[in-house]
C-alpha cells in the first residue's frame, strides 16, 4: 500500500502535508446506513405513466445503398392478412404489446403459432441475429414464438420491449388463414417521465428543435423505475450513464426523485469494501451487477454534487456523503507516489475502443473526481475531511504536465507509445489539468492528428462537447454536436443510439449491429447542451 493511501485509510496525519484527514468511522457510518438507503430507494419507486398507442400501418422494407444500414421503408399500407408483415408504431416506445384475434370461417383445430420480432430499427426486424456471433446473450434479441390455443380472444405478451417496429410471421399461414384473422394491435408505452413537468426549450432553428425532440424521446424511454441505460439492452442502471441522464433530466423533465432513488440504490448496493459498484438492477428486487468500472466510480461524488446543486436537497447529500468520501479513497489506489495513474485491476472503460490507451484519460477522470469531491465537501461544510487530498490534486496535475504533456505538439499523450486520443484531451481539460490557451490548443491540435483515436460512442462524444465548451470553444462545440447527433437524425433516428461511427453504419462493440441498443441514455446530450446554452446566465 502506498504510504499516503495508508494515511488516508487510517485517518492519520499525512506525512509532508501536515493536515488531518478524518476518515475514522466512515466505513462504520456506511454499513449502518446501507439498509436505510435501500429502504429510501424503495420508497422513491416512481409511478409509471402509461399511454396506449396504435400502429400507424404496415411497412415493407427494401434495400437501399444510401439509407442507414442499407435499408429503408418502401411501400406502406394496412395489410395484416398475410403470412409475414411489419407493423410501424410511428415512434419508439418502451412498453408492452397486445393483439386481438377473431375466428375465421372454419374452426381452429390446431394451436395457432405466431412469431413476433420487435425492433428499434428496420435491420432488427428483417435481419438474422444468428449470422454473426456476439459475446452477449442471444436472449437480448427481441423475438418471441407465441402459441395460442383458443380463438377469439386478446393476447398480451408478458415481456416489456423497446421498439418501433413489430414483425409478425404466421408459419402455417395457408392452413390458418381461413381459421382466424387479426382484430387489432396496440402497445402500452411506459415511462416515469411526466410530460406535464417538461420544461420548454428555446432553440435557434428547426434543426436544434429536432435534435432536442429526439434526445427527449431517448431520455423518456430510458426513464423507468430507475434510469436505465437502454430499455432494450441492458435494462439496468449504470453510474456513468446516470450522470449524463441526470444532467439532461434537470433541464427537461426535472424528476429529482428518480435521480435521488438511483443515488440511493447505488449506495445501498455498494460491495463489502463499500465501493460503489457501477451497475445495478431493479427487478425482481434491487441487486448489484458484477461490474466495477474505475472511471464510473470516480463520478459518484460529481453526480451527487450536481443533484445537490439542481435540487437543493442538502439532506440527501449529507446522508450520502460518507459513501462519496469513501470512493475518493478507492479511486486513489491506482495512483503512484508521483501522482501518476499507472494501471488498475478494475475495468477502465472510457469508451468502446479496444485500442485506446487509457493512462491519460484515467488520470484526468480521477483528478476530476477528486476535485468534485472537494467541491461537494465545500458545499456541505466538510472541507476539513478532505484537506489532505488537496496537495494530491496538485501532485496529479504536476505529474500530468511533466509525464503526459507534449510541449512541442501542445497536446497530451498516453502510454508507452505516446498515443494521441481525443479522450486524453477531453479528461485533462475537464479535470483542469490544463486551462486557458493550452486547453484550446490540445483539443484542436489532437483533432488534426491523422491517426488520433476518436470517440466510438455518444458517451465519450458527450464529454468532447463538454470539454470544448469548458475550454471556451462553444461555437465549435455547437457545430460538432449538430454534426454528430445530426448524423444520426439524418439516418432516421427517432431515439439516439448506443454507438455511432459516422463512417460505419454497422459499428458494434459486440460484433453484431442487431444487438446494439438504438435508444441509449448516454446519447441524450442534445437536450442538455442546447437547453443549457439557450438559458439565461446562472
Buried (B, 14 or more C-beta within 10 A) or exposed (E): EEEBBEBBBEBBEBEEBEEBBBBEEBBEBBEEBBEEBBEBBBEBBBEBBEEEBEBEBBBEBBEEEEBBBBBBBEEEEEEBEEEEBBBBBEEBBBBBBBBBBEBBEEEBEEEBBBBBBBBBBBBBBBBEBEEBEBEBEEEBBBBBEBEBEEBEEEBEBEEBBBBBBBBBBBEBEEEBBEBBBBBEBBBBBBBBBBEEEBEEBEBEEEEBEBBBBBBBBBBBBBBBBBBBBBBBBBBBBBBBBBBBBBBBBBBBBBBBBBBBBBBBBBBBBBEEEBBBBBBBBBEEEBEBBEBBBBBBBBBBBBBBBBBBBBBEBEEBBEBBBBBBBBBBBBBBBBBEEEBBBEEBEBEBBBBBBEEBBBBBBBBBBBBBBBBBBBBBBEBBEBEEBBBBBBBBBEBBBBBBBEBBBEEEBBBBBBBEEEBBBBBBBBBBBBBBBBEEEBBBBBBBBBBEBEEBBBBBBBBBBBBBBBBBBBBBBBEBBBEBBBEBBBBBBEBBBBBBBBBBBEEEBBBBBBEBBBBBBBBBBBBBBBBBBBBBBBEEEE
